[in-house]
């Protein structure tokens, strides 16, 4: 265990879902103890009793004597040097409404692969403009890293993005384990927008699967999707980036094809004829691509990037156009 991380940094996790649980598992390989904010006290009590999250990732066991749980967000923020935010994007704004302690001196790492609805902001921008955290103190976790596989200690790869390379290196050490390999990048915004958009394309892949399109078509859909991500990332933050890196392409592929992918599952139900509401109720978990679809669509009304697949998903989810008709029209445009 790293002595530097034990003595110098107090780390807190915000969130109680599967990804927050996977994040905590990685952190506890590197720091002596963590603080963990969960909104519901009864969930904390059950976690302590069982030694695992009662609702998510039951394969991940925890030494709860090394965890300071709290349902008070101000308490966990006050005592931490580093905040790892893993609250699903639809609930983030509401959760942070109760935050009164300043976080402008903290390192804030977003593990949220979504945008703040209504604000149409990626998490780093929201933390910067709403809470005045300097950009070089903000980081993002990106890449193909399903929480379920982390819980099972299957080899995974993540990229830590931060405009400050030294801080990116510092952040990456928190998550590097025998089963998680880390790399760093200065492309904070490109990684965030890619993480948002890959969920939209996973919904598209799921819709096509539900409509009985085959792997041949979905592979063409996916290859066009990475081009859309590249165009949009370049419009939002022009810089030199290799879109074939695992943080971009790898994350897109695993989200489009994996049976762990909530967004693909959600899309699959839409393709099979479920309404949006019925699919959400059936899943009982958040498919962040549903919210990301609207955010990217509204943001793109200003930038006018060519995004035919993302537009098609928006038409299906928000304009209630028949999925079969929309995908048939989309298929004629793909190359």
Protein Blocks (a to p, Z undefined) as FASTA:
>chain_A
ZZklmmmpccddedjbfklmmmmmmmmmmbfbdcdddfblklmmmmmmnopafkgoklbc
cdfklpccdfbfklmmmmpmbdcdfbdfklmmmmmmmpmbdcklpccddfbdcddehklp
afklmmmmmnopafklcccdedjddfklmmnopacddddddfblklmmmmmmmmgcfkbc
cdddfklmlmmmmmmmmmmmmmmmmmmmmnopafklmmmmmmmmmmmmmmmmmmmogcdd
dfkbmklmmmmmmmmmpmklmklmmmmmmmnopafklmmmmnopacfklmmmmmmmmmmm
mnopacfklmmmmmmmmnopafklmmmmmmmmpZZ
